[in-house]
Amino acid sequence: MQDLTVTLIQTKLFWEDIPANLALLDRKIDGISKKTDVIILPEVFTTGFTMNVGEMAESMTGFAVSWLIDKARQKHAHILGSVIIKEGKKYFNRLVWAKPDGKILTYDKKHLFRMAGEHKVFSPGNSRLTVEVKGWKLRTFICYDLRFPIWCRNIANKYDVGIYIANWPARRAHHWKLLLPARAVENQCYVIGVNRVGKDGKGHAYNGDSCIIDPTGNILFAKADVSCIHTAKLSYDKIKEFRETFAAWQDADSDAVSFKRK
């Protein structure tokens, strides 16, 4: 199988300013000169991690989704990131995956960050998203999902790359850097984490620490504190060999294990 080329965009975000963020990312994406298969943006890349959903939410025919579709077509690449979406009377932190042919797929954040009140204004998703690119299977997660290994469980190698997009604050950066390698090792897959940098409108700081981790837990790329764009190739032969020589996946529990008191 062919190698997969991925591009991570770690960037500051303008607080609750959709046009400014789209203009910023427009320039960054246009500046990618290397051929890439997948371009990954941070969580809520149009607004920052705001709970002001009444003013910031868009529909699936709004500026952000239309922009993603246009950029995916222009770059002949898959592009993904999450935005605040309103459907009916509900709001979702929705990852939108735009394909080069203009089609879109979505994943609604399953685990809502209650410490910021996200669960009070957003509705949780209840289904996973796995996308095939060049024969690779990529599964998407959003920020707080990282803390829940059952949701991230890779049964029978259903996915090859776990993608975590985030607005993960600097004060808990240690957890981000600890849990991402754990998800890679336990699921025997590549893991990509894409986080933002800078400060948001509430004064919370973000270190970035965007990274690529191989199935053995080795960190192939990591960058903190600065805006950056990084393109890398992932080797399918490496993941295939590791799964064959250390086939722990064959002994994995098929579902959440329940324990009964005796």
N, C-alpha and C positions, 0 to 999 in steps of 0.2 A: 504494500500500500504506500501511496505517496506521503511525503512529509507534509505537515500542516503548518502554514505560516500564519502567525497571529501578531497583531499590533495592539499594544496597550497604550491608552492615553491617560496619563496622570496629570491632573490640572486643577488649578483654583477654579472656583465657581462664583459668579456674581449672585448675590442674595436676592431671590425673588425677581430676577430680571431675565425673562425668557429670551427676548431679542438679543441681549448682550451675550448670553451664554451660547446661543446658536451661532452668532457671528464669530465668537472666539473659537468654537469648535469647527466651524466652517473653515477657518484659516488653518487650523491644526491638521484637519483631515486632508485638505488640499495640499498641504506641505509634505504629506507622506509620499516619498518618491519610490520606495521599494514596493514591488508587487506583494500583496498580502491577501490572504483568504478571509480573515476575520478581523474586524476592528472593534475594540471593546472600550466603552465609555463608562464612567462611574454611575453610581446610583443617583437618581433624581438630578440628572445633569443639566436640566433647564432651570432649576429653581434653588438648589440646595435643599437640605433636609428640614423643610418647613412644615408646620402643621396648619398653615394658612390655606387650607385646601379650597375654601370657597372662592378665593380670588385667583389661585394659581392653577387650578385644575383645567385640563383641556379635554376635548373629546378625541375619539380615535380618528377624526377627520381634521384635527387641529394642526397648528403650526409644527409642533414637535414631530409628530408621526409622519406628516408630509415631508418634512425635512429629512428624516431618516431614510425614507423611501428614495428620495431624490439623490442623497449622498451615496446610498448603496448602489444605485444604478450608475452614477458617475464614476465611482471607484471600482466597479465590477467586483465588489466584495460584500460580505455579510457585515452588517453594523448593528450593534446592540447597546442598549442602555435603558435605564428606567425613567419614567415620567409619571406625574400625577394625573390620573385619568378619572373622569366622572362618567358613570353609566347609570342612568336613572337617578336615584337618590343616593347612590353609593359612590365612594371614592376608593381608588386602588393605587397602590405603589406598583406600577406595572412595568415589567421589563418588556420592551418592544424589540423584536428581532426582525430587521429588514433584510430581505434576500436581494441578490443582484438583479433578479427578474422582477422586483417590485412587490413580491408577495411578503406578507408579514405574519409572524407568529408571536404569541404573547405568553408571559408567565406573571401571575400576580403573587406578590410577596406573601409567603405562607405565615411566617413568624413576625408579628408586628411588635416593635420595640416599645414595651409598656413604660419604661423609665422616661421616655420622652412624650408619652401620651399618644403614640402612634395608633394604638389599638382603639382609642376613643374616636378617631376621625376616619380611619381607613377600615375597609373590610378585607379580611384575609383571603388568599387564594386557597384552593384545595386540590390542585393538580400540578404535576411536574411537567417540565418541558425538556425534551431531548431533540436536538437538531442534528441531522447528518450533513457533514461537509466533507467531500472527497473521500467518503467511506468512513470517516471518523464520526463518532457519536459524542456530541457535546451537550452537557446538562447545565442548566442555569440556576443560580441561587442569588438571593439578595441579602447582603449584610448580616442581620441578626440570625438568618437561617444557618449561618456557620456554626452556631453554638448547639445545633441539634443534629447529632450524628445519625439518628434513625431516619430523619427526613433526607439526609444526604447519602444514605446507604446505597451502595452499588452492588445490587444483587446480580450474580451471574454475568458480570461485566456488561451491564446494560449501557454504560457510558465510558468513554475513554478520557474525557477532559471535564473536570468540574470547574465552572466559571462562577466566581463570587464577585459581584460588583457592590460597592459600598460607599457610605459616608461614615467611616469608622474613626472615632475621635482619638486624638493623640494620647489622652490619659489612659486609654485601654489598648494601646498599641501592642503591648506585650501579649495580650490575649490573641490578637490578630496573627501575630508572628508565631504563636504557639499552635493555634488551632488549624491554620492552613496546612502546614506539613502533616499534622495528624490526619486530616481528611485525605491527603494524598496517599499516605502509607496504608491506612486502614481500607481504603477503597481501591488500591493498586491502580491509580490513574494519575494523569497530570492534573495539577491544580493551578488555576490562574486567579489571582486576586487583583482587582483594580479599585483603588481608593483615590480620593481627592486629596488636595493639599490646601493650605491657607486657613483662613478663619471664616466662619459663617456669620450670619447676621445676629446670632445670639452670643457671639464671642467664643464659640467652641473652636479649638485648633485641631487641624488634621495633618498628620505626618506623611500621608501617602502610604509608603511601604508596599507599593504595588509589587507583585512578584510572580514568578513562574517556578513551580516546584515539580520535580519529576516523581514517578511512582515510588521511588525508594526514599523519598523525603529530602533529596538533595535540592538546594536552592540554586536554580540556573540563572535567575535574575532577581534583583531586588533594588529598589531605589526609594530613598526617603527625602522628604523636606522640599523637593524642587519639582516644578512642572517638567514633564518629560514625555517623550514618545519613544517606545521601544518595540522593535520588530524582531521576532525570533522564530526559528523553525523547530517544530516538535517531531521527534522520530518515532514512527509507529513500530519500527523494528525493536526499539528499546523497550517499549511497553509490552510488546508481544513476548519477547524473550524473558522478561521478568515474570510475567504471568505463567509462563510455561515452566520455568525453573523453580519458582517459589509460588506454588499454586494454592495459596491460602484461601483464595476466593472460592475454591471448591468446598470448603468447610464452613462457609459463612451461614449464619442463620437466615432462613428465608423470610422471616418477618420478626417483628418485635417479640422478644421472649418474655413471657409472663411468668412470674414466680409466685407460687402459692405458699402461704404460711402453713407449717405443719403443726 
